[in-house]
Amino acid sequence: MSEGKEIRFAQILEQVRKKAKEQNNCISKQQVREAFEELSFSDEQFFLVFDYLKKHKIGIDEPVDLDDYLTESEIDYLEEYRKELALFEEISEGEKEALILSAMAGEGGAQSRLIQVYLPQVMEVARLYTGQGVALEDLIGEGNVALTMGVTMLGAFQHAREAEGALMGMVMDAMEECVAENMQESDKDKKVTEKVNKVALAARELARELHRKVTVTELSAESGISRKYIEDAMRMSGFAIEDLENDL
């Protein structure tokens, strides 16, 4: 696949994932095939796409059971949270629309009530993002913050349905950003660990040969690892690499 096609593939795949999220984490094979039509994929390539989507908790032609991705503690938390939300009085669709219109007009009371109305929906959206390294409680927290901010921004929309869609879009964006940041942090932690382990292993091997701790200069000369790389690893480990000492 050419670089241009790879970029387009990534763009379409992200669009498919977002579409599935909007459809309760489910998408049909036909929708996927239509989305990738311009790339003229083979059946084998579509198999890989479907496999990727399934691994990311996206149901193909039928929804997945999201509870399968929850830990026991998350299931307990969800049960207690649902009990708390059940204390809020339910409203009809007509009442909700009137509430949205009032919130769009800037009425503080309507905005506060609208937050309560949408808390259960934020909880359900959060379930779509579990199993990706972020705790359910944290996802709900991020969604609730976005909801709280979002109800104050509805005045920019003309219709209640448009405002509602934008509001939940803000919630989903907040959760996706939270997951993405967590992945970036995990990658960073992994790179730090790899760097420290590489230097520690090299230092251990040289220390065994010399029967003593080794200096940064010695390790760099013998291993070919740059001095800066070694010093960075020392700082990252809190200067706790056992067989290594700084000679500055």
Secondary structure, DSSP 8 states (H G I E B T S, - for coil): --HHHHHHHHHHHHHHHHHHHHTTSEE-HHHHHHHTGGGT--HHHHHHHHHHHHHTT-EESS---GGGG--HHHHHHHHHHHHHHTTS----HHHHHHHHHHHHTT-HHHHHHHHHHHHHHHHHHHHTTTTSSS-HHHHHHHHHHHHHHHTTSGGG-SSHHHHHHHHHHHHHHHHHHHHHHHHHHHHHHHHHHHHHHHHHHHHHHHHHHHTS-EEHHHHHHHH---HHHHHHHHHHTTS--TTEE---
